[in-house]
Amino acid sequence: MAAEQQQENAGKAELEALRADVDALRQDLARLADTLGARVRESVKEAAEDLPFKEQLKRAREQGEETVEQMVEKAQAHPLTGLAIAFGTGFILAALLGRGGGR
């Protein structure tokens, strides 16, 4: 009878230890879920913030490429005009930069 009592007490102790381990595991999983949830929310927030910038960058690149194509077409259609504009722009920039140099 004493042996049965010892086995019953040992079984209860093991059951309590198992319950404590399950509770600790449950708490660890809850913390892990919270951490992962926070990271996912942060990643989604960053992606949402970057999206408009990427769209703006894409549009600016497309507009820049369009402008360059138009300038090339105009320069090919009117080479002397393009050369005169380039010369005039260079002259004006040189004059402006020269004045900033201490004159």
C-alpha positions in Angstrom: 0.0 0.0 0.0 2.9 2.4 0.7 4.3 1.5 -2.7 1.0 2.4 -4.4 0.9 5.7 -2.5 4.5 6.5 -3.6 3.6 5.7 -7.3 0.5 7.8 -7.1 2.5 10.7 -5.6 5.1 10.3 -8.3 2.5 10.3 -11.0 0.9 13.4 -9.6 4.3 15.1 -9.5 5.0 14.2 -13.1 1.6 15.4 -14.1 2.1 18.8 -12.4 5.6 19.1 -14.0 4.0 18.3 -17.4 1.3 20.9 -16.8 4.0 23.5 -15.9 6.0 22.6 -19.0 2.9 23.0 -21.2 2.0 26.3 -19.6 5.6 27.6 -20.2 5.4 26.4 -23.8 2.1 28.1 -24.2 3.6 31.4 -22.9 6.6 31.0 -25.2 4.4 30.4 -28.2 2.3 33.5 -27.3 5.4 35.6 -27.1 6.7 34.2 -30.4 3.4 34.9 -32.1 3.4 38.5 -30.7 7.0 39.0 -31.9 6.3 37.6 -35.4 3.1 39.6 -35.7 4.9 42.8 -34.8 7.6 42.0 -37.4 5.1 41.2 -40.1 3.2 44.5 -39.3 6.4 46.5 -39.5 7.4 44.8 -42.8 4.0 45.5 -44.3 4.2 49.1 -43.1 7.6 49.6 -44.6 6.5 48.1 -47.9 3.4 50.3 -47.9 5.6 53.4 -47.3 8.1 52.4 -50.0 5.5 51.7 -52.6 4.5 55.3 -53.3 8.2 56.3 -53.6 8.9 53.5 -56.0 5.9 54.5 -58.1 7.1 58.1 -58.1 10.6 57.0 -59.1 9.2 54.8 -61.9 7.1 57.7 -63.2 10.0 60.2 -63.0 12.3 57.7 -64.8 9.7 57.2 -67.6 9.2 61.0 -68.0 13.0 61.5 -68.1 13.3 58.9 -70.8 10.5 60.5 -72.7 12.1 63.9 -72.5 15.5 62.5 -73.6 13.9 60.8 -76.6 12.1 64.0 -77.6 15.3 66.0 -77.3 17.2 63.4 -79.4 14.4 63.5 -82.0 14.4 67.3 -82.2 18.2 67.4 -82.3 18.2 64.9 -85.2 15.5 66.8 -87.0 17.2 70.2 -86.5 20.9 69.6 -85.9 22.0 73.2 -86.2 19.3 74.4 -83.7 20.4 71.7 -81.3 24.0 72.7 -81.6 23.2 76.4 -81.1 21.1 75.5 -78.0 23.9 73.4 -76.6 26.5 76.1 -77.2 24.3 78.8 -75.7 23.6 76.6 -72.6 27.2 75.9 -72.2 28.1 79.6 -72.5 25.5 80.6 -69.9 26.6 77.9 -67.5 30.3 78.9 -67.9 29.5 82.5 -67.3 27.5 81.7 -64.2 30.1 79.4 -62.8 32.8 81.9 -63.6 31.1 84.6 -61.6 30.8 82.3 -58.6 34.5 81.7 -58.7 35.4 85.0 -57.1 35.2 87.6 -59.8 
